[in-house]
Each structure stands twice: as structure tokens, then as C-alpha cells.
């Protein structure tokens, strides 16, 4: 196997399965990495007692896949760079047997937008830093390790990297209490900075706090609003049995996403649901929840409502939930075409739920 057979991001999802005997033949760039003699019995490092300050080395063995990821991520945090999974492959049983973890600035992104028109330029620097690991006889071993970067790294600024920022449970509890008491976010954050002894001692920034509290505020269920909504939907169902609604709850039984469609919308979708327009529009409400309508066109050229929802967050998982519920409401009849904006999360959800629909 030559280096031209090394996998790229485009074929990660369609990886072929390999047996354990083929693991040592993966196409990595061996000219930049140190290859170990892969003999499990000769290893003198075990990964059972995982220390966040341990340095990953070739031929270091671990019990689980999570331990492999954790030791490299902890190492990246100390060094000042971010990690992502570049390649993963499965064995004949469908279990992951090979991982390639790289620096987030690995590769080179080529955009169709001219560089002079882009607000933020790409951060990809063809960084060679990487670590590969394989699974054999139920355990994981580090195969290669490249510790060189094509860009500057700063351990002191590691906490500012998006993938390294984590809000602890204690901090979340503090922000929740202050938010309920009406304390402004910036003052609540500064008080925690004071007790931590400086910004450099926190593993998150103020924006992370705003995002965390924003998602919680958009979750329905406070002050009886959730119950009032359920009562309203129940009355609508009593008036017409064809009224459809479904509610998505989080782990704390709070309303996260909502979808509903009346009998007229369901009937119109049967006749005019060949092409659907979907978009999210921000309305002024105390939860700041995006309103997500499904819109079609009737035989008079008029816009008709084919169902609508409220989302707590515009991400792929929420869009997938909404599309699946809408499909269920419309007798599992997928549209021939769907029109959306250029939201990447929408695009991923359309490909997942409507694979045969022209987007």
C-alpha cells in the first residue's frame, strides 16, 4: 500500500472494514513519524491509570478508545492547540479499530470565495502534528506520533481555543443561581474571575456563559408557559382530531422543540407539498426562539402554511428532529424539492431525513 491510498475526509464516512492483520498497513506518512514495533507484550506503559499530565508516547497502550482521545486532548491543551479526528476505520465487526487524531490546523481548505472578500480567513496551515492509534486484542496502542507544528502554539492561550473551553458543573450552578436572581451575565462572570484569581485560571470565556444561559432561557417550561401550551394544544385536538403536535423534552423534562400543524395544513400538504420552502425567522419573544415554518405554494400562486415549529437552537440535531416529525405528520411523504438558506446545519439535516429530495 502506497501513500496515495491514505484516506481523506471525503471518504471517512464510507470507510472499508479491515481485519486486525491489516492494521499495520494503514497509509500514514511514515517519513514524518516514528513507527513502533507493534508487539503488545513488549509494551511497558499501560493506560489504565490515565493521568492528565502524562505525555503520549509511541507504544503506549490503553484500555479504551476514550482514553486514547483523552490523553492526546489533555496534551494538546497543555501545548496550546486543538485536536480533531481526521480518520477512523472499523474492523469486520463494525467496531472502530483505528484512529488518526490531528491538529485542527491540519490540511488546506480551498474556498470558492476570493480571499479578499472573506471576513475571516482560513486557519488551516497544513500542520503535520498528529497521532495514530490502533486496536488489537481488545486494547489500544499509539502507533505514530508527530510533534511538529507549522504554526505558533501558545500554552498560555490554550483556554481560548474553542474545543478546549469547558464550563464546569460548579460554574454552571453559580451562573444558574445568579441568572435566577437577576444578576447580569458580565457581573456574574467577573465575580467568578475574581474568585478564580484571574482570567487565565478559567477554562471558558464570557461568550461561553452567554451561549449556555441563552440556550436555557430559550427552553420553554418556566412560569407555567409549558403547561399553558400543552393545554392549548389539547383543546385544539379536541376541536379537530386531525390537529397534530409533538413536543421534544430535554433531560430535565423541559420543553426544547415544538411542532404543530392543523387539519388545513395537513390537507394542503397532500395536494401542494411537492416543493417546500423552509426557513427560520427570529421573532420577538421572551425566549428568543426561532420560528420555523414549512411553506408551500397552491394552485393560485399563494403561499400556504404546511406546519411550523419553535426551536431552542439552530443545530443539526434539532433540525433532524423537526424534519422527522414533519415527515411523520405528512404520512411519511417526502417532498420532491425543498428550498432553504445556506445554513450548514439545515443542509446536513436535509441530507439525513430527505436523502432523495432535491435540495
C-alpha positions in Angstrom: 0.0 0.0 0.0 1.4 3.4 -1.0 0.9 6.8 0.5 -1.5 7.7 -2.3 -4.0 5.3 -0.6 -4.2 7.4 2.6 -7.7 8.4 3.4 -9.2 11.9 3.1 -12.1 13.5 4.8 -14.4 12.8 1.9 -14.2 9.0 2.3 -14.2 8.8 6.0 -17.9 8.1 6.1 -17.5 5.3 3.6 -14.6 3.5 5.1 -14.0 -0.1 4.3 -13.6 -2.6 7.1 -10.2 -4.1 7.7 -9.1 -7.1 9.7 -6.6 -6.9 12.6 -3.8 -8.2 10.5 -4.2 -5.2 8.2 -3.8 -2.5 10.9 -0.1 -2.1 10.4 -0.7 -1.4 6.7 -2.7 1.9 7.1 -1.5 4.6 4.8 0.2 7.1 7.0 3.1 9.4 6.2 5.9 7.3 7.8 8.6 9.7 6.7 7.5 12.2 9.4 6.5 9.8 12.2 8.3 7.2 14.3 6.9 3.8 13.8 6.9 1.4 16.7 7.4 -2.4 16.7 3.8 -3.4 17.3 4.3 -6.1 19.9 1.7 -5.9 22.7 3.8 -8.0 25.2 6.8 -5.7 24.8 4.9 -2.6 26.0 5.8 -1.2 29.4 3.2 1.6 29.5 -0.4 0.9 30.5 -3.3 3.3 30.0 -5.4 2.0 32.9 -4.5 4.8 35.3 -4.8 7.8 33.0 -3.1 11.0 34.3 -4.0 14.3 32.5 -0.3 15.3 32.8 1.1 12.2 31.0 2.9 12.7 27.7 1.7 10.4 24.9 4.4 8.2 23.5 4.7 5.5 20.8 3.8 2.0 22.0 1.8 3.3 25.0 -1.2 1.0 25.5 -4.8 1.9 26.7 -7.9 0.0 27.7 -10.4 2.1 25.8 -10.8 4.4 22.8 -11.8 7.3 25.1 -8.5 7.0 27.0 -6.6 7.5 23.7 -8.6 10.6 22.8 -8.3 12.0 26.4 -4.6 11.7 26.7 -4.0 13.5 23.4 -6.5 16.2 24.1 -5.0 16.9 27.5 -1.6 17.0 25.9 -3.0 19.5 23.3 -4.4 21.7 26.0 -1.0 21.9 27.7 0.7 22.6 24.5 -1.8 25.1 23.2 -3.5 23.6 20.1 -6.9 22.0 19.3 -7.4 18.4 18.3 -9.9 16.8 15.8 -10.4 13.3 14.4 -9.0 13.1 10.9 -9.7 9.4 10.1 -11.4 6.5 11.7 -11.8 3.0 10.4 -13.7 -0.1 11.5 -12.9 -3.8 11.7 -15.0 -6.7 10.4 -17.3 -6.5 13.4 -18.1 -2.8 12.8 -16.1 -1.5 15.8 -13.6 1.3 15.5 -10.2 -0.2 15.3 -8.1 2.8 14.0 -7.9 6.5 14.8 -6.0 9.4 13.4 -6.0 12.5 15.6 -4.6 15.7 14.1 -4.1 19.3 14.9 -7.2 21.4 14.0 -5.0 23.3 11.5 -4.1 20.2 9.6 -4.9 20.3 5.8 -5.6 23.1 3.5 -9.1 24.5 2.9 -9.8 25.8 -0.6 -12.8 28.2 -0.7 -14.7 29.4 -3.8 -14.8 32.9 -2.2 -11.9 35.1 -3.1 -9.6 35.7 -0.1 -10.0 39.5 -0.3 -13.8 39.1 0.1 -13.7 36.9 3.2 -14.2 38.3 6.6 -12.3 35.5 8.4 -9.5 33.7 6.5 -8.9 30.0 6.9 -6.8 28.9 9.8 -5.6 25.7 8.1 -1.8 25.7 7.9 -1.1 22.2 6.7 0.0 21.3 10.2 1.8 17.9 10.3 1.1 17.3 14.1 -0.8 14.0 14.5 -1.2 10.8 16.5 -2.4 7.5 15.2 -3.6 4.6 17.3 -4.9 1.1 16.6 -6.9 -1.6 18.4 -5.6 -5.1 18.8 -6.7 -7.9 21.1 -9.2 -5.6 22.8 -6.7 -2.8 23.7 -5.5 0.4 22.0 -1.9 1.3 21.2 -0.3 4.5 19.9 1.3 3.7 16.6 2.8 7.0 15.4 3.3 10.5 16.9 4.3 13.7 15.2 5.0 16.6 17.5 5.8 19.3 15.0 3.6 22.3 14.1 3.6 24.6 11.1 2.2 27.5 13.2 2.9 29.1 16.5 1.4 27.5 19.6 0.9 29.2 23.0 0.1 27.1 26.1 -0.9 30.2 27.9 -3.7 30.9 25.4 -4.9 27.3 25.2 -8.0 28.1 27.2 -9.2 30.4 24.4 -9.4 27.6 21.8 -13.0 26.7 21.2 -12.5 23.0 21.6 -10.7 23.4 24.9 -13.3 25.6 26.6 -15.4 23.8 29.2 -17.8 25.2 31.8 -17.6 23.1 35.0 -20.7 21.9 36.8 -19.9 24.2 39.7 -19.6 27.2 37.4 -22.9 26.3 35.7 -24.7 26.1 39.0 -23.3 29.5 40.0 -24.5 31.1 36.8 -27.9 29.5 37.1 -28.4 30.9 40.6 -27.2 34.4 39.6 -29.4 34.3 36.5 -32.5 33.4 38.5 -31.6 36.3 40.9 -31.4 38.8 38.0 -27.6 39.3 38.1 -26.2 40.5 34.8 -24.0 38.0 33.0 -21.0 40.2 32.8 -21.1 40.9 36.6 -21.6 37.2 37.3 -18.7 36.3 35.1 -16.4 38.9 36.7 -17.2 37.6 40.1 -16.1 34.1 39.1 -12.9 35.6 37.6 -12.2 37.3 40.9 -12.6 34.1 42.9 -10.5 32.1 40.4 -7.7 34.5 40.7 -7.7 35.8 37.1 -8.9 35.2 33.6 -6.1 32.7 33.0 -7.4 30.4 35.6 -10.8 29.9 33.9 -11.3 27.3 31.2 -14.0 29.3 29.4 -14.8 32.9 28.3 -17.8 35.2 28.8 -19.2 34.3 25.4 -19.5 30.6 26.5 -21.5 31.7 29.5 -23.9 33.8 27.3 -24.4 30.8 25.0 -25.1 28.5 27.9 -27.6 30.7 29.5 -29.1 31.7 26.2 -30.0 28.0 25.4 -31.5 27.6 28.9 -33.6 30.7 28.5 -35.0 29.5 25.2 -36.1 26.3 26.8 -39.8 26.5 27.4 -41.4 25.4 30.7 -40.8 28.3 33.1 -43.6 30.1 34.9 -46.3 27.7 33.7 -45.8 28.6 30.0 -45.1 25.0 29.0 -48.3 23.8 30.7 -50.3 26.6 29.1 -49.0 25.4 25.7 -50.0 21.8 26.4 -53.5 22.9 27.5 -53.9 24.9 24.3 -52.8 22.0 22.0 -55.1 19.6 23.9 -58.1 22.0 23.2 -57.1 22.2 19.6 -57.0 18.4 19.4 -60.5 18.2 21.0 -61.9 20.6 18.4 -60.4 18.6 15.5 -58.8 15.2 15.7 -56.6 15.9 12.7 -54.7 18.6 14.6 -51.1 17.3 15.1 -48.5 18.3 17.6 -45.3 16.9 19.1 -43.0 18.2 21.8 -39.4 17.4 22.4 -38.2 17.4 26.0 -34.7 17.7 27.4 -33.2 15.6 30.2 -34.9 17.8 32.8 -38.3 17.4 31.2 -38.3 21.0 29.9 -39.8 21.7 26.5 -37.0 22.1 24.0 -38.6 22.0 20.5 -42.2 22.1 19.3 -44.0 21.2 16.1 -47.7 21.6 15.2 -49.9 21.6 12.1 -53.7 21.9 11.9 -56.0 19.9 9.6 -55.9 22.5 6.9 -52.1 22.4 6.7 -52.1 18.6 6.5 -54.6 18.6 3.8 -52.8 21.3 1.8 -49.5 19.4 2.1 -51.2 16.3 0.4 -52.1 18.4 -2.6 -49.3 21.1 -2.7 -46.4 19.6 -0.9 -44.3 18.7 -3.9 -41.9 21.6 -3.3 -41.5 23.1 0.2 -39.7 26.2 1.4 -38.2 26.1 4.9 -36.5 28.9 6.8 -36.2 30.2 10.4 -37.2 33.6 11.3 -36.4 35.3 14.6 -39.4 36.7 16.3 -39.5 39.0 19.3 -40.5 36.9 22.4 -39.0 36.5 25.8 -37.5 33.1 24.9 -35.8 34.3 21.6 -36.8 31.0 20.0 -36.6 30.8 16.2 -39.9 30.3 14.4 -39.6 27.6 11.7 -42.4 27.4 9.2 -42.8 25.0 6.3 -44.3 26.9 3.4 -45.7 25.7 0.1 -47.5 27.3 -3.0 -51.1 26.4 -4.0 -52.6 26.4 -7.5 -53.3 30.2 -7.2 -49.7 31.0 -6.6 -50.3 31.8 -3.0 -48.2 30.9 0.0 -49.7 28.3 2.3 -48.6 27.1 5.7 -47.7 23.4 5.9 -46.7 23.2 9.5 -44.5 25.2 11.9 -42.3 24.8 14.9 -40.2 26.5 17.6 -36.6 25.5 18.1 -34.4 26.1 21.1 -31.3 26.1 18.9 -30.4 26.0 15.2 -28.2 23.0 15.0 -28.3 19.8 13.0 -29.9 17.6 15.7 -32.8 19.9 16.3 -33.4 20.3 12.5 -33.3 16.5 12.2 -35.9 16.2 14.9 -38.2 18.8 13.3 -37.9 17.3 9.8 -38.7 13.8 11.1 -41.7 15.0 13.0 -43.0 17.0 9.9 -42.5 13.9 7.8 -44.5 11.8 10.3 -47.2 14.4 10.3 -47.5 14.3 6.5 -47.9 10.5 6.2 -44.1 10.0 5.5 -44.4 11.6 2.1 -41.2 13.4 1.4 -41.3 16.4 -0.9 -39.7 16.3 -4.3 -37.9 19.5 -3.6 -37.0 21.7 -0.6 -35.7 25.3 -0.6 -33.6 26.6 2.4 -31.0 29.2 3.0 -27.3 28.3 3.1 -27.3 27.1 6.7 -24.9 24.1 7.0 -27.0 22.6 9.8 -30.1 22.6 7.6 -28.1 21.1 4.8 -26.9 18.2 7.0 -30.4 17.6 8.3 -32.0 17.6 4.8 -29.4 15.0 3.6 -30.2 12.8 6.6 -34.0 13.0 6.6 -34.7 13.7 2.9 -32.0 11.8 1.0 -33.9 11.6 -2.3 -35.3 15.2 -2.2 -33.7 17.8 -4.4 -32.3 20.5 -2.2 
